[in-house]
Amino acid sequence: MKAPISVNVYRRKIMHFITKNIGSSQTEPIFDANTKVIIERVLIIRPNHRLGNQLLLTPIVQEVINTFPNCKIDLFVKGGVAHPVFEKYNHINTIFKLPKKPFNQLYKYVKCWVSIKRKNYDLVINGDKNSSSGRLLTQMSNAKYKIFGDLNKAIQLKYNDYEHIAKYPVYSLRYYLTKLGFKENTNSVPNLNIKLSDSEVLNGKNILTNIVKNDKQTICIYTNATGNKCYSEDWWSTFYARLRAEFENDFNIIEMLPIENISKINFKAPHFYSKDIREMGAIIKNTAIFIAADNGVMHLASASLTPTIGFFSVTNEKVYAPYGNRSLALQTNKTNIEDWIVEINNILR
């Protein structure tokens, strides 16, 4: 039986209160010139089943691989979408999957935790500092080096994008490693990336060509989102009409449909539907720009290395904004349709 939403809200609040100080009293690692730091086995923890949150894990995975190219990485996640997200990451050794509904599958839940306790790691990284499960797992894991993800003042003063959920684990790792004697890494934080293969991109191109049947560049929109992040049919219809008026002569405009197979513009645009995450990403890769509200598919577009515009109204764009590849977030409570068209035009032309 599914627990009521109110019960889950209180459960999360209680767990956060209990675990918020775990790791906070941990002293920074002490540099010892006589000790060689060897990192070969790494555990990264992000116990969340949503597509967007697992895509947002790809920058810290890339950072670990770039820093320790000979390492093997275990991921501790929830649900099954991590496998297609990390399918092309050769350094991934094992993906531990927590059940989506742990109270209904208690045996699997406990078994997953125990399997982590039994393994030895050189480095454990909690990918979400606000995750109670992540903090507990980091604490109980067998590892010499543990990063709980808390941001210190030095990071906050140095980086104006430190709040971003995909970036602060990278900044935390870099800061931690300098305390172990590593040279400071000042490169840009890796972009989200599902590492599409050439064959996948070619297949996406063929699917897209079959939809548009011409050689013009394509604008792709995605009109769905969860909860109050979802804009109304009137909102999307107004935006789509303006998009057509501004760009239809020079660009195709298509819609990607969600798993529910619904459309906020009543299927007025050429559209496509797929349940395959990597196929969806490959089609997006062949478009000129992807436009959506803040949701997991927006992050999939970003991870496909396509310029992405994310519309934000209730969530914090400093935390979830698409970045890299000329992507940007637009706060629709503070801007208007004229501003959006200008930004879209800047990317396209």
N, C-alpha and C positions, 0 to 999 in steps of 0.2 A: 504494500500500500504506500502510495506517495505521500510524503510528509507535507502538511499545509505550508504555504509560502511564509506565513507568519512564524511558524515554528522554526523554519530554516533561517529566517532573519534573526531571531533571538539566539539560535544556536551559534550562528556566525559571530554575533556580538559577544557572546559568552566566551567562545573559543579565542577570539581576538584579545579579549581582556586577559585571559589566562596566559596566552603565549606571547603577548606583545613585547615582553622584556627578555625573552629567550634570545641569547646571543648578544644582547645590548651591552652586557658587562664584560664581554669577551675582549681581552686586550689585543692590540694589533700585533701581528707577527713580528718577531725580533730578528733582524738581519744577523746572520752568522757567516762571515767570510770563509770559514773553514768547512761549512756544510753546503754541499751542492744540492740545490733544489731540483728534484726529478719529478715531473708530472707526466704520468703515463696513463693513469686510470682516473677518469673524471665522471662525477655524477652531477647532472643538472636537473633541478626539481621545479616543476610547474604543474601542480595537480589541478588542472582546469580542462574541461572537455571541449570548450568552445573553439571553433575554427580560428577565430581572430587571435585568441590568446596563445594558441600553439604556433601560429605564424609569427607572432611577435617574439617568440622564443628563438627564431632563426638567427638574429644578430649575435646573441651571446654564444650560440653554438659555433658560428663562423669565427668569432673572436677567439674562442678556445682553440679551434683548429689552426687558425693563423699563428697563434702564440706557441702552441705545442703540436706541431705537425705530425708527430709520431704517436699521439695519444689515441686512446679508445674512449668513447663517451657512452655512458648509459643515460637514458632519459627516464624521468619518473613523471608521468602525465596521467590524465584521466580520459577515458573513452578511447576511440579508435582512429580519429583523424590524424594523429601524429604520424602514422605509417606513410600515407601518401605525401604528407608535408615534407618528411625527411627521407623519402625514398632514395634520393640521389646523393645523400650524404654518406660517403664511404666510411667515415670515422665513427658512425653510430654503431655501437656494439649490441645493445639491448634496449628495448623500450618496455619499461614496466608500466602497465596500464591499470590504474585504479578503476573499479566499477563506477559507472555514472551514478548509481543509486546504492551507496555503500551499506545502508541499513537493510536493503533487500538481499545483498550478497556479502554478508559479514565474513564468511569464510574466505572468499577471494580477497576481500579488503585486508584482512589480517595477514593472509599469506603473502600479499604484496609487500606489506610493511616488514615482515620478518625476512623476506628475501633481501631487502636492502640492508638490514641489520647484519646479515651474515656475510656480506661482501666487504672487501677492503678497497678503499679509494685513496688516491693521493690528494684529491681536491674535490670538495662538494660545494656547489653553488645553488643557493636558493634564488630562483628566478622571479619571485614576487615577494617583496618584503612584507606585504600585508596578508600573505597566506599563512593561516595558522598551521595547516598541515605541512607546508613547506618549512616553516621554522622548526617544528617538532622533528621532522625527518632529518633536517640538517643537523640538529642537536644530537640525535640518536645514531647517526651514521658513523661508521668507522673510517675516519679520515684525519690526517694530520692537519690539513688546512681546510678551514670552513669559512665560507662567505655567506652571511645571513642576508645581505642585500641592503642593510641600512646605509643611508647617505649621511656622510659627515659634512661638516661645514666647509671643508676644503673643496669638496666636489661641488657643493651648491654655489660657492663663490666663483668657481672657475668656469662652470658650464651653465649657460642660460637655458639649456634644454634638458637639464638633469631630471626633470619630472617625468619625462617620457618613459613609458613602461618597457619599451624595447631597449632604451639607451642606458638607464641607470644601472642595470646589471653589468653592462660593459664597463661603465665608469667605475663601478665598485671593484670589479676584477682588476682593472688597470691600477687603481689606487693600492689595492691589497698587494699586488705583485711588486710595486715599487718599494714596499716595506720589506720585501724579501730580497731586494737587491737588483731586481730587474730594471732595465732602462725604461723610462716613461714612454708609453705609446701615445703619440699625439695625432695619429691618423684619424680620419673621420670614422664614426661608428658604422659598421657594416649595415647595408640596407637589408630589409626583409628580402628573402630569396628562397624560392622552392627549387631552384636549379633545374629549370626545364631543359630537356635534351633537345638536340637539333631535330630529331625525328618527331618529338612531341610538338615543337613549334611548327614544323611543316604540316603536321596533321591539323593543327589549329588553323593554319592558313587556308588549307583546303576546305575546312568546314565553313570558315568565314566567307570565302569566295563563293561557296554554294549558296550562302544566304543573300549576299549583296549583289552578286552577278555583275560586278564591274570592278575597275581598278582604282576607284577613288579611296582615299583614306576614310577611316570609320571612327565615329564617335559611339561609344557604348555606354548606356545608362543602366542602372539597376535600381528599381524603385521600391524595393522592400527593405524592411529593417525590423528589429525586435522592439516591442513595447512602445514607449513614448519617443523613441528615436525615429520612428516611422512617420514620414510626412503624409498628408492626406492626398486623396485622389485629385482634389481641386488644386492643391499646391503643385503636384507633379504635372497635371494637365496644363497649367499655366506655364510652367517652366519648359515643358516639351514643346508647346506652341512657339515660345520665344526662341528656343533652340533651333527649330525648323526654319523660322523666319530669318535667322541670322546665318545659319551654316548649311542648310540643305542643298543649296546649289553646288557647293564645293565638296561636301562630305556626306557619306552615308551616316544615318543615325539608326542604331539598332538597340534592342533591349535584351538584356540577359534576364531570364526568369528565375525566381527562387524555387526551392524544392517543392513549395506549395503550388507551383504552376499558376501563379496569379500575377496580375499586372495593374499597377496604379494608374496607367494610362489606357486601360481597357484594350490592350493588345493592338494599339493603333500603329506601332512601329514594327518593322520586321524583327523577329525575335528568335531566340534559341533557348533550349533547355537541356541541362545535363546534370547528372548526379556525381559525375567523376570530377573530383577537385582538380586533378592535374590537366584534364581536358579543358575544363573551364579556364584555368590559368593560361593554357596554350592559345586559346581563342582570344582572350584578353590581350595577350602578348602581341598579337597581330593588329591591334587597334591603335589609333593615334592618341586616344585619351579615354579614361574610364571615370564615370561620374556616379556617385552614390552617396547615401547618408552613411553615417558612422555604423559600420557593421563588419562582420567577418569577411564578406566578399570584397569589401573595400580593401581590407588588408591583403586578400588574395591577389587583387589587382596590383597592389604595391609590390607584393612578393614576386609577381610576374615581370617586374621591372618596367611597367607601363606608367606613364604620367597619370597620376590619380588625383581627382578632386573629391574631397570628403566634405559633406555638409554636416555641420554640427549645430545643435540647438539646446540639448540638455546634458550632453557629456562634455568633458573637459578636453578640448583639443590639444592642450599642452601635454596631456597624458597619452592620447590615442591618435594624434594626427598622422596621416600618411606623410612620409618624407623620402627624399632622394628622387632622382629621375624627374625633377621639376614638379614633383607632387606638392600639394598644399591643402590646408584645411580652411574652410570658409565658415565663419560663425554667422548663421543666418539671422540671428537676433540683432546683429550689429551691422549687417550689410544688406544690400537689396539686389534684385535681379540684374540691374545694370552693372553692378560690381562683379557679379558672377560671370556675366558675358565677357567683360573685359579680361578677366583672369583666364577664361577658357580660350579666348582669342589669342592671348599672349602665349599660351602653350602651343596652340595649333599653328600659329602663323609667325 
